[in-house]
Amino acid sequence: MKVTNLRRKLVAALAAAGLLTPGVIRAANLDTNLLANPGFELVDINGHPPGTVSGDVAYQDPLLLNWGGTRQGFAYSHDGSNGAFNYANGSPLAGGGHYYFTANAVPNAFQPPGDIDAAGQLFQDIDVSTGASRTLIDGGTARYNVSAFFNTYLTDNDIGHVHLNFLDGSNVSVGTAEVVAKGTLDAWSPNSANGLIPAATRTVRVSIFGVANQGGPDAYIDNVDFRVTSGVYNPTLAISVDRNTGAVTLANNTGAAVNMKSYEISSAFESLNPDPAKWKSIADNYDAGSPGPNQVDAAHNWTKLTDPTANTDISEADLEAALGASLANGRTVVLGNAGTWISSPTEDLRFEYISGSQIVRGVVTYTGNGGKALALGDLDANGSINAADWAILRSNQQTNLSSFSLAEAYRLGDLNGDHLNNHADFAAFKAAYDAANGAGAFVAMLAAVPEPTSVWLVLAAGTLAMPLVRRRPPHE
């Protein structure tokens, strides 16, 4: 509630100061979110001019993006404030206020010129032609940080975009960048990007839109943040991940203390386990509400941002203070017990954290298994492909694994990522087994296993069809 109240007070202050007027181009202060109404909380329910909203639908009335006049976009309410309840999946975004943006209302003639770019996308222009931002840009050291939270209707995979177009003094593009939703979503999920601003840039155009995959485009966006920074980053924190156990450790080996207000570890392969028995979050173990040894932040309470039913990220933040925690040089923090990372050959973890109001890309290293990624077919992640891996694949053969994450399904024998354990996976495992143990090793292993091996040799020929069953063992 504190976050929501603070956001509403900020919106009111911006409006009173005239920073939310139509067509405004805001000067770029450093290390400040330069987007007006970034949480889409400035609304005008049923206050639009007559005839400017087709059908006069209440949830089409909020004023979004270029901030004034007639309807500027399309919004749903997290909590039913305008009669439209939480159409996004999952719970309302923590700190998301009442409203969020959706792109499925195409810009139309009711919206005034200047609010819509040539592609028909709502945008806001930010002036970076003067002051400290211009000095950094001319010197080639200005960086952008852009972030947002994304969701979608059901799991239709419509992709939300926050697009940056860097324009020179003649409004000619000299570069682009964007941050997008990370695949199929069933809960609010953050994403971010950063990089150098081209030296000729005088205006940054920020467009917010969705791309339809099916229906829609029901691409939902909230809490957008764009800022210009000096490019002087804090020293970079790192996480190390044990390939064999899946344990995760955060370390500061930079030579100096490093501030951290929040962090996210993410995986497109859905290989993270947010179960509190696995993930040792700051909120549960190391903050003010968790007194004891090894506290990370003894002064503040941290909040988990992760959907507990998803496997795409583990993330949390200090929502009480401006700076968060300070990690001393040499400090290590165990963020995950065995199984926090669901071990597999796919090593795609991404680590980002906010430090000094900047989004910093951290370092990810993997340890164990002789310094090499796990081999395809090493289903128990012990460093070898053997009869134990065969037992896992065999016991889940002809199983529909659609209720599992990609990484969980792999550990149950889905070697090709189609959420099935079937003949294709059998063939891939047989090839991997022979590659690791020598030609003919798989057949020799079958002969040595005290089971009716003839059944499995028939399966190898693809002539046995077994009924589909569902199993869901616990996370690992």
N, C-alpha and C positions, 0 to 999 in steps of 0.2 A: 504493500500500500504506500510505503514511503516513496518508492520509485515512481509510482503513478502520480502521486500528488506533486512530486518535484517536477515531473514532466509537464503537468498541466500548468503549474506556476510559470515554468520556463516559456511555454507557448503564450501564456497571457502577457508575460513581460515583453516577448518579441513583438507581439501584435501592438502593444501599447507604444513601443518604440518605433513603430512604422516599418519593421523589418519583414512583415508579411504582406506587403502591398503588391498589387498586380505588376508583373513585368520587372520586378526588382532584380538587379544584378549586384550581388554582394561582394564587397572587397574581401580578399583572402587573408585573414589573420592566421598565424602559424599555430599548429597544434590545437586547432579548434574545429569542431564539426561545422562545416560551412553551409550545410543544407538547412533551409528554413522548413519548419514542420516535418522533421525527419521521422517522427513517429506517427504522422498522419492524425494528430489529435485535434487540429484546428478544423472544426466542422461548422456547417450552417444548416442544421436539420430543418427542412421545410421553409427555409428562408430565401430560396432562390427566386429570381424574377419569374413571373408567369411564362409558361411555355418553354422554358429552357431545359426542362428535363422531361423526356418522353415518358408518359405514363405516370409521372409524379411519384415514383417509387421512393420510399423513405431512405433506403440504404444506398441510393444513388446520389444523395444530396451532399455528403461531406466535401469540403473544399480541400483539394489535394494538389501538391506540387506547386505550380506557379502562382499560387497563394492569393487568390482574391477574385472578386467579380462573380462570374457564373460558376457553375459546377466545373471542377477541375479534374475529375477522375471518378473513381468508383471505390467504395469501401464497405466492408462488412464490420460488424461489431464483435469484439471478443465476448461481450457480456450481455448483449441484447439491448444496448443503450438506444439503438435506433430501430429496434424491431427485427433485426436480423441476427440470429444467434450463431456465433462460432462455426462458420462454415468450414474453416480450416480444420484439418485433422488434429487429433490429440488435444491436449490441454491448451488454454490460452498461454501466450508467450509471457513468461515472467518479466515484469517491467515493461510490457508492451502497451499499457494503457487500455483505452476502450476500442480503438480502431486499428485496422491494418489495410493495406492497399492490395487491390487485385486488378489485374490487367484485362479482365474479360469484358470491360466496357470499352469499345473502340472509340477513340477520340472523334468528335463530331463537330458539326458547324456551330453548335451552341458555345463551343469553347473559343475564347478570343484569340486573335493572331498573336504569335509570340510564345504561346504555351506549347505548341506542337511543332516538332521538327519535320524535315522532309520525308521521313519514314513514317510519319503519323504517330510519333511517340511523345508522351509528355516529358518535358525536360525543365531543368533550371540551369541558367548560366551563372558561372562564378568568375568574377573579374580578378585576374592575377597579374594585371599589367602595371601595378604600382607597389610601393612599399617593400616590406621584407620578402614577400613571396617573389616579386620581380627580381630582386637582388640575387636570391638563391637560384632562380630559373636561369638568369643570364650567366651565372657562374657554373651551371651544370650540376648543382648539388641539391636541387629541390626534388623531393620525392612525394608521391601521393600514397595515401592509405585509404582504401575503400572497403566497407564491410556492410553486411545486412543479414537479416534473418529471413529464411525462406520456408514456405510450406506449399501445399497444393491441395486441390479438391480430391478427396479419396486418395487413390494412388495412381492418378492418371499421368503423372510424370510430365505435366506441363512445366516448362522451365522458366523461372523468374530470372530477369537480367537487371543489373545496374551497370549501365554502359557509360564509359568516359570517352569524350571526343576532345582532344587537345587542339584548339584553334589558334592560328596566328592572328596578327593585327588586321588581316584582310578576311578573317573568318574562314580561312582555308585550313583543312585538317592537316596536322603534322604528326598525328599518332592517335592511337586508340588503346583502350584497356577496358576490362570489365570483370565483374564478379558475378557468378551465376549459382543457381541452386545445384546441390550436389546429388543428382540422380533422383530416383523415386523417393518421395518423402511421405512419411505418415506422422510427422511431428515437426515442430519448428526447429530448424537447424541453421547455425550460422556459417557463413563463409566470408573470406576476405582475400584481398590482393594488395600488393604494393609494388612500387617501382619508380624509376626516374621519370620526371616530367620533361618532355622535349624542350630544348633551350629556346625555341621560337614561340612558345605558348604564351598567349595573352588572355585567353578565356578557356575555362574548362566547362564543357557542356555535359551535364549529368542527366541521362535519360533512364527512365524506369519503365519496363515493359515485360510482357510474357510472350513465350513462343509455345504454340499449341502442339501437343503430341497427340491428344485425342480430346474432342470437345473443346471447351474453354475458349481462349487460353486461361484456365483457372490457376494462374501463377500468383501466389500470395507473398507479399513482401512487407516487412516491418523493420523499424529501428535502423534506417539507413544512415551510414556515417561516411562522410568524405572530408579529408583534411590534407593540408599541405604541411610537410615536415622538413626539417633542416637536413635530413639525410644522415645525421650523426646518431647512429643507433647505439643503444646500450649493448654491452658485451652479450654474446649469445649463449643462452642456456642450452642444455642438451638433455635428451633422454636416451638411455640405453635399454635395449630389449633383448632378453635372453631367448634365443631361437628354440631351445629345447623345453624350457619351462613356461615361457610367456610372461615372466615377471618384467616389470617396467620400473626403472629408477631414474629420477630427475637429479641432475648434477649441475653445480656452478663451479666450473674450473676456469673462470675468466680472469682471475687475478684481482677482482674487486667485487663488492656487494652489488647485487642486481635486484631491482624492483620487479615485482610481478603482481599484477592486479587480477589477472584471469589467465586461463590457458585452455586450449583445446587440443586433444590428440584425436585425429580422425582417420578413417579407413574406408575407401570406396569398396574394398573387398569384404566389408562388414565383419572385421576380425577383432572387434573389441567387446569385452564383456563387462557391462556396468554393474553386475551383481556386487553388492557391498562386501561379500566374502572374497571377491577377487580384487576389485578396484579399491585401493586405499585412498579415498578422496581426502582433501584437506578439510572439507565440511564435516566429514565423519570422524576424522582422526587427528587433525593437526591445527584446528582453529581455536578461537576463544571458548567455544562451547565444548571443546574436547581437551580439557586440561590433562597434562601428562608429559612424558618425555617427547623430545623431537618436534615440538610445536613449530609450525611454519609461521602462523600468525596468531599470537596470543592476545592481540588487541581487538580483532574483528571476527565476526561470524561470516563464513563463506556459504554460498548457495550453489547447489548442483544445477546445471543447465541441461543435463543429459536426459533424454527419454529413457527411462529404465527398461523399456521393452525393446529398444533398438540396439544395434551392434555397430553403428557407423561412427560413433564418437564417444569420448569421455571428456566432459568439460565442466568447469565451475568457475566462480568469480566471487570476489569481495564486492558486494553491492552496497556496503555501508560506508566505505572510505574512498578518498580520491586516489590513494597511492597503492593500497593493498599491502602485500608483505615484502620484506627485504630478505633476500637469501644471501647469507655471508659467503665469501669465497671459500671454496672447499666443501661447501655443504652438499650433502646428498639426501634425497627424500625418496623413500620407497612409495611409489604411486600405485603399484600393482603387484599382488601376489602371483603365484603360478596360475596361469590361465587367464590373466587379464588380456594379454594378446593371445588370440586363438592361433597357435603356431601353424604355419603353412609355408609353401614355397613363395607365396605372394607377399612381398615385403613392401607395402605401400603406405606405411604410417606417415602422417604429416603432423608436425608439432608447431603450434603457434601460441604466442602469449602476448599480452598487453603489458608494456613497460614504459613508464614515463609518457603515457597517452599515445604510444605508438604500437602498432601491430608488428610484432617481430617474428620472423620465421626462424624457429629453433632448429637445432641439429638432431637428427635421428641416427643412431648407430645400432647395429645388431651384433650380438656376441654369441659365442658358443658354436657348436657343430663344426669345429675346425676352421672357423672364419668363412664358411660358405653357407649359402641359403640351403634350406632343406630340399631334398630331392622330391620330385613328384612321385607319390606313392608311399612316402614315409608317413603313414597316417597317424602313427602314435608319436611322431616327432622325437624319436630317440636317436636319430642319426643314421639309421640303416633301414633298408627295405627287406623284411624277412617274413617269417610265417605269422608273426603277431599282426602285421599289417594285413596280410591275407585274411586272417580271422575277422578283422574289422570289416573289410570289404565284403566277405562272404556272408556275414551275419546280417548285413543290410542290403544284400542283393535284391533287386527288383522292388526297391522301396521308393515311395514318393517323398522327397525331402523338401517340398515347397514351403513347409512351415519353419524351416531353418534359414539362418543367414548363409551367405555364400561360403564363409569360412567354416561354419559348423557343418554344412553339407559336405564340404571337401573332407573333413575329418571322418565322415561316415561313408566315404567311398565315392563321392561325386567328383571325379577327376576332371571333367570337362565343363563344369559350371552350369549345368542345365537343371539342377535340383532333382536329379534322378540318379540312382545307382543301378545301372542296367548293363547290357552287353557291351556298349561302347566303353564304359568305365572298366569292365572286366578286361577288354582287349588292351586298353591303355595301361592297366596295372600289370598285366602279363608282360608287355613290352618293357615297362620300367623295371620289373623284377629281373628279367633276363639281362637287361643292360647293366644292372647293378651287380649281379651275381654270376653272370656268364651264360652263354647260350645253352638252352635246355634246362636251366636251373629251376624254372617255374614248374615244369612237368615233374622233375625229380622231387621237388618239394611236395607236390600233390601226392605223389606215390608214397611219401614218407609220413604223410598226415594220416592218423588212424580214423579215417572217415570213408564213406562211400564215394571215393574220388571219381568214379565213373560218371556220377551225376554232374560234377563240375567240368569234366572233360567234354560232356555233351553240351553244357552251357557255353563252353569256349567256342563251340561250333555254331552257336546262336540258334539252336533248335529247341531250347527249353524256355517256355514262357511260364513264369511264376506269378501268382496273384499279387496285386499291389497291397501293401500294408503300410501303416503309419507307425512310426516310432518316434519318440522325442525324449532321448536321454537328457540328463542335465547338461548345462553349459560346461565347457572345460576352460 
